């Protein structure tokens, strides 16, 4: 797996993702990452190419619509996606990714995750072990959808201006 650029977020946003995972345990939580690319003109170099850094400035928690196996799968509706996009627009942001939890499982994308993901978006996964949040990682799917690149998560102490 290649290395992707950095995903920035505040400690508060990281805590909200972890808390959502703990609250929905033993089921997977899910939600949208609201933010923008190239905030403050920041760039990173990956594979010799300069790419804008992505910054998460807010979350849009969603309900896991999966009824048959919510402990190891999540599902959202088209309406959920539209609602997340509307919430982002209202804040002059965009949906830059999605997050979900892996109850009692590592914070690594599964084959199911890869098959249902879209390139470009960031995918944050938080592992929740016995109801307690643990490791949190971020991933981006390659354009050919064959593999994920690990994306570093940089935690800021304070929120940047919107």
C-alpha positions as CSV (number, residue, x, y, z in Angstrom):
1,X,0.0,0.0,0.0
2,X,1.3,3.4,-1.0
3,X,1.4,6.5,1.2
4,X,-1.2,9.2,0.6
5,X,-1.2,12.8,1.8
6,X,-2.1,13.9,5.3
7,X,-5.6,14.2,6.7
8,X,-5.8,17.0,9.3
9,X,-8.4,17.3,12.1
10,X,-8.7,18.7,15.6
11,X,-8.4,16.6,18.7
12,X,-12.1,17.4,19.3
13,X,-13.2,15.9,15.9
14,X,-11.0,12.8,16.5
15,X,-12.7,12.4,19.9
16,X,-16.1,12.7,18.4
17,X,-15.4,9.9,15.9
18,X,-14.1,7.7,18.7
19,X,-17.1,8.6,20.9
20,X,-19.5,7.7,18.1
21,X,-17.8,4.3,17.7
22,X,-18.1,3.7,21.5
23,X,-21.8,4.8,21.6
24,X,-22.9,2.4,18.8
25,X,-20.8,-0.6,20.0
26,X,-21.2,-3.5,19.3
27,X,-22.5,-2.2,16.0
28,X,-20.5,-0.1,13.4
29,X,-21.0,3.6,13.5
30,X,-20.8,5.7,10.3
31,X,-20.8,9.3,9.2
32,X,-19.4,11.9,6.8
33,X,-16.2,13.9,7.1
34,X,-16.9,17.6,6.2
35,X,-13.9,19.7,5.1
36,X,-11.9,20.9,2.2
37,X,-8.7,20.2,0.3
38,X,-5.9,22.6,0.3
39,X,-7.0,24.5,3.4
40,X,-4.5,27.4,4.0
41,X,-2.7,26.4,0.7
42,X,-1.1,23.4,2.4
43,X,0.3,20.8,0.1
44,X,2.0,17.4,0.6
45,X,4.2,15.4,-1.8
46,X,3.2,11.8,-2.5
47,X,4.9,9.8,-5.2
48,X,6.7,12.9,-6.5
49,X,3.3,14.7,-7.0
50,X,2.2,17.7,-4.9
51,X,-1.3,17.2,-3.6
52,X,-3.4,19.5,-1.4
53,X,-3.7,18.5,2.2
54,X,-7.2,17.6,3.3
55,X,-8.6,19.1,6.4
56,X,-11.7,17.8,8.3
57,X,-13.5,20.7,9.9
58,X,-16.7,18.9,11.0
59,X,-18.6,15.7,11.1
60,X,-22.1,14.6,10.0
61,X,-22.9,11.5,12.0
62,X,-25.2,9.1,10.3
63,X,-27.3,6.1,11.3
64,X,-26.1,2.7,10.3
65,X,-29.0,1.5,8.1
66,X,-27.6,-2.1,7.9
67,X,-30.2,-4.4,9.5
68,X,-28.8,-7.9,8.8
69,X,-25.2,-7.4,10.2
70,X,-24.6,-4.0,11.7
71,X,-21.9,-5.4,13.9
72,X,-19.5,-5.8,10.9
73,X,-21.1,-3.8,8.1
74,X,-22.6,-0.3,7.7
75,X,-24.9,1.1,5.1
76,X,-26.2,4.5,4.3
77,X,-28.9,5.6,1.9
78,X,-28.8,8.0,-1.0
79,X,-30.8,10.4,1.2
80,X,-28.2,10.2,3.9
81,X,-25.5,11.1,1.3
82,X,-27.6,14.0,0.1
83,X,-28.2,15.2,3.6
84,X,-24.5,15.1,4.4
85,X,-23.7,17.1,1.2
86,X,-26.3,19.7,2.1
87,X,-24.9,20.0,5.6
88,X,-21.4,20.5,4.1
89,X,-22.7,23.2,1.6
90,X,-24.4,25.1,4.4
91,X,-21.0,25.3,6.2
92,X,-19.3,26.2,2.9
93,X,-17.4,22.8,3.0
94,X,-17.7,19.6,1.1
95,X,-17.9,15.9,2.0
96,X,-14.3,14.9,1.8
97,X,-14.7,11.4,3.2
98,X,-16.5,9.0,5.4
99,X,-15.8,7.4,8.8
100,X,-16.9,4.2,10.4
101,X,-16.0,1.9,13.3
102,X,-14.7,-1.7,13.4
103,X,-16.1,-3.3,16.6
104,X,-13.5,-5.8,18.0
105,X,-11.6,-5.6,14.7
106,X,-8.5,-3.7,13.6
107,X,-8.8,-0.3,12.1
108,X,-7.9,-1.6,8.6
109,X,-10.2,-1.6,5.6
110,X,-11.8,-4.9,4.8
111,X,-12.3,-6.3,1.3
112,X,-16.0,-5.4,1.7
113,X,-14.9,-1.8,2.5
114,X,-12.8,-1.7,-0.7
115,X,-15.6,-3.1,-2.8
116,X,-18.0,-0.4,-1.6
117,X,-15.6,2.6,-1.5
118,X,-15.0,5.3,-4.0
119,X,-11.7,6.8,-5.0
120,X,-10.7,10.3,-3.9
121,X,-12.6,10.2,-0.5
122,X,-10.8,9.7,2.8
123,X,-12.0,6.7,4.9
124,X,-11.4,7.0,8.6
125,X,-11.8,3.7,10.6
126,X,-11.7,3.6,14.3
127,X,-11.3,0.2,16.1
128,X,-13.5,-0.2,19.1
129,X,-12.3,-3.0,21.4
130,X,-14.8,-4.2,24.1
131,X,-16.6,-0.8,23.8
132,X,-13.5,1.3,24.1
133,X,-12.1,3.3,21.1
134,X,-8.6,2.2,20.1
135,X,-6.5,2.8,17.0
136,X,-7.8,5.2,14.3
137,X,-6.5,5.2,10.8
138,X,-7.4,6.8,7.4
139,X,-7.2,5.4,3.9
140,X,-7.7,6.5,0.3
141,X,-8.7,4.1,-2.5
142,X,-6.6,4.2,-5.6
143,X,-8.2,5.4,-8.8
144,X,-8.2,1.8,-10.2
145,X,-9.9,0.7,-7.0
146,X,-7.3,-2.1,-6.5
147,X,-5.8,-1.0,-3.2
148,X,-5.9,1.6,-0.4
149,X,-3.1,4.0,0.5
150,X,-2.6,4.7,4.2
151,X,-3.2,8.4,4.9
152,X,-1.5,10.0,7.9
153,X,-3.8,11.6,10.4
154,X,-2.4,14.9,11.8
155,X,-4.2,16.0,15.0
156,X,-4.4,19.7,15.7
157,X,-5.0,21.0,19.2
158,X,-7.4,23.8,18.1
159,X,-9.8,24.3,15.2
160,X,-8.7,26.4,12.3
161,X,-11.0,29.1,11.1
162,X,-13.7,28.0,8.7
